[in-house]
Amino acid sequence: MKAAWQGRMTETVARYGEHAPMAATCCNACRTCVQTNLIAGAFATALAVGAGVVSLGKRILRVA
């Protein structure tokens, strides 16, 4: 039983060991992508709020 368990464990470790360097690169890339997406989302939100304020201002000035 112990030999079979160790054999499976060795196989699993070898399989995931091949992907270990790729996983570290992926995590760093994902952090960069998330940061870029959050900045872009904040910029788009600010732009939409600004456009809404301008639109609201135009309506108020048109009515008055």
N, C-alpha and C positions, 0 to 999 in steps of 0.2 A: 504494500500500500504506500509506504513512504517513498519508494523508488518511483512509482507511477506519479505521485504528487510532485516530487521534485522534477521529474521529466516535464510535466505540464507547466510547472512554474518557470522552468528554464526556457521553455518554448515561448511562453507569454512574455517574459522579460526581454528576450531577444527580439520578439516582434515589436514591442513598444519601444525598445531601445533604438531601433532604426529610425523612429519618428521623433525622438527627443529633440534633436537640433531644430527640426522643422517646427515643433510646437513652440519653442522659445521665440523663433522668428515670427511666427503667427501672432503670438501674444503681443509682441512689440508693435507689429503692424496694426493690430486691432486697436491698441491704445491710441495710436496716431489717427486712425480712421474715426474713432469715436470722438476724439477731441475736435477733429476737423468738422465732423457732422454737427456737433454741439455748437461750435462757433457759427457755422453756416445757418443752423436753425435759429440761433439768437439774432443773427443779422437779418434773416428773413422776417422774423417776428417784429423786430424793430422797424423794418421797412413797411410792413403791413400796418402797424400801429400808426406810423407817420402818415401813410396814405389815408388812413381812416380819419385822422385828425384834420388833414388838409381838406378832405371831402366834407367833413362836418363843418369846418370853418367856412367853406364856400356856401353851403346851404344856409348857414346862419346869416352870412352877409347878404345873400340873395333875398332872404325874407325880410330883413331889417331895412 
